[in-house]
Amino acid sequence: MASNPPGQCCTQGVKHEGQATGEMKTIGGYETYVAYPKSKSTDKAVLILTDVIGHRFVNAQLIADQFAANGYFVAMPDLFAGDPMPLNPPAGFDFAKWMAAGHTVEHVDPVVDAVVKDLRGGHGVKKLGAVGYCFGAKYVARFLKRGLLDAGYMAHPSFVDEAELEAIEGPLSIAAAETDQIFPTPKRRLSEDILFKKAVPWQINLYSDTVHGFAVRADLTQPRAKWAKEQAFLQAVHWFDEHLKE
């Protein structure tokens, strides 16, 4: 594994203040949160593959709106068939049981595949990047192939297999937390070793004083956490600005 399986840290964090401005649509047959840039153009798009808290989580929706404000058409589908995990679940919540109940590769792959095909075939998307937070990172790696995704970004990735990382065919940027049981230092260095051998552009940024989930669920009352979250977002924007150019 290039990162470890998800754990309880994948559900911990802080709900952010703000009013999402996007809308729900059906893309590829799945409920999807969408946000349009000021131009309303769909030429360049970002597909957000969420953490386990899902596409209706306001933190994720606010991030989608921020990508739209930076000029991208954004689609963020429901990866969990209406069954996301709650933020900060009660003690004893069985993460493994939840994962096994319809949230494995054979269930999620078809969602991502259908949405990617609809974005390209039905929405006029010419350049498509994907963002994967935690759970979603695995599917960025799996779909970072020619004709599917043009560029990828992942933050604090979970359960990405070595073979999946080795098989990517496009540019990949990773935002890593200093303290992360899911993507610890040995896994990060293993990922670097794999990427060193790839003939694609890649980047790994490590953020101090951060924990798993910081790019989505950081405590914004803490200045260092707030700064790291904002910088991780800008990392993604700059990556796509470079690699989704016409």
Buried (B, 14 or more C-beta within 10 A) or exposed (E): BBBBEBBEBBBBBBEBEEEBEBEEEEBBEBBBBBBBBEEEBBBBBBBBBBBBBBBBBBBBBBBBBBBBBBBBBBBBBBBBBEEBBEBBBEEEEEBEEBBEEEBEEEEBBEBBBBBBEBBBEEBEBEBBBBBBBBBBBBBBBBBBBEEBBBBBBBBBBBBBBBEBBEEBBBBBBBBBBBEBBBBBEEBBEBBEEBBEEBEBBBBBEEBEBBBBBBBBBBBBEBEBBBBBBBBBBEBBBBBBBEBBEE
